[in-house]
Amino acid sequence: MRTTFHLKTLAVAIATLSVASVTNAAGLDRSGQDVTAFFQDGTYAEAVYTYIDADVSGYDSANVNPGQNDYERGNKTGDIAESYDFFRYGVKADINDTFSVGVLYDEPFGAAAEYTQSNFVASEDRNASGGALVGDGVDPQTAGAIALAEASTAGENTNVEVRSQSLTGILGMKFGANKNFQIYGGPVAQRIQSETKLRGLAYGPATGYTSNSNPDMDYGYIAGIAYSKPEIALKAALTYRSEIDHDIDISENYPIAGILAQGAALQQGATPAQAAAIGAAAANRNSNYEITTPKSVNFDFQTGINPTTLATAKVRWVPWSDFAITPPLYNDVSKRNYGPDGLDLVEYEDDQWQVELGLAKRVAPALAISGTVGWDSGAGDPTTSLGPVDGYYSVGLGAKYNVTENWAVSAGGKYLWFGDAKGRLPSGKIVGDFQDNDGFIAGVKLSYQAR
């Protein structure tokens, strides 16, 4: 005898999604690039708002010598993680019993971090900065150049912000004797922009560095296969998203490059005005470079356990170890001390694995509640000083209420325990130690469904 689960009003509260900030997910991962809206029955639309607030604090390094890698615990950094929010939208419709179409919008990648104290803030006392460097063994000429570069941005904070938007079009085709299988795919348009400010003696010669990457739109694709068995509310989908290559216009300012060029010009007999012009040209550059946002694979699964209970699982893989940000001026200046390849501004050692398990229970004809547990592997420790967290563990709670037969509201939250991490510069120097941090995610979703 076959058992059928009538789960029309049962669903996981979508507010507890696998979304996280740079301070709690690997790399720049944000939205988890969720596509489950496309697998809803009938005509479906959703709008999701997510808010992230993390507390990430630690200690800088008392050793400010850029050429030494030994870490010595210094001053408290304060909370460096800025709050972050974003939206996600999805619309899906069936053309007939074989073909379906959908459009999804999300904000897949991002970062928001700022240091407001410690040696990640540019000192207003040039003499103290130079003295600290000399005291740590830096030769006076180099110390003076670094202190002068720091003075050019006196009182400013280290800050990074990355924003992205993505629009995905999907066409699906069902096949098989009972239309249980579906293949799907389509184009992806992605826009990305960023701003970075490195400040303070923690960054050594790079203190004062600023870059602004203009918004760039480029294109990739999505493809996948799904299986469903409606009588037990089973749905499984494996989704691949391609890499997307962005050719980005960038403006960079690197104070120490100008200081060194100006000094060299003066030594070669240039007038002060000529040397100043040479220094300004060396310190500033408008150019173009490439960022490749990573490919990813998502696996989404749900099944009914009994007529009122649903189990879910999400698994995500992103090869962040293949990702790097390499601004041209930053890279060229680093070649002076780090060889012909120079340094990347941001890179990661490991790939990301993310797993989330959930259980939803219909407690009334129009009300369902849910709980989730999750784990994110992080992208390696040590990691970039602009996002010093090595993954997380999470628990979440949510609820969904069907206001009418077609309209529903979901809300929920997730608490995260972050993995400890050392903050490392591209040169390999450890400049921070971040432990015992946490955060939360809250969200709300409005959805419409007509079967």
Secondary structure, 3 states (H helix, E strand, C coil): CCCCCCCCCCCCCCCCCCCCCCCCCCCCECCCCCCHHHHCCCEEEEEEEEEEEEECCEEEECCCCCCCCCCCEEEECCCCECCEEEEEEEEEEECCCCEEEEEEEECCECEEEECCCHHHECCCCHHHHHHHHHHCCCCHHHHHHHHHHHHCCCCCECEEEEEEEEEEEEEEEEECCCCCEEEEEEEEEEEEEEEEECCCHHHHHHCCCEEEEEEEEEEEEEEEEEEEEHHHCEEEEEEEECCEEEEEEEEEECHHHHHHHHHHHHHCCCCHHHHHHHHHHHHEEEEEEEEEECCEEEEEEEEEEECCEEEEEEEEEECHHHCEECCHHHHHHHHHHHCCCCCCCEECCCCEEEEEEEEEEEEECCEEEEEEEEEECCCCCCEECCCCCCCEEEEEEEEEEECCCCEEEEEEEEEEEECCEEEECCCCCEEEEECCCEEEEEEEEEEEEEC
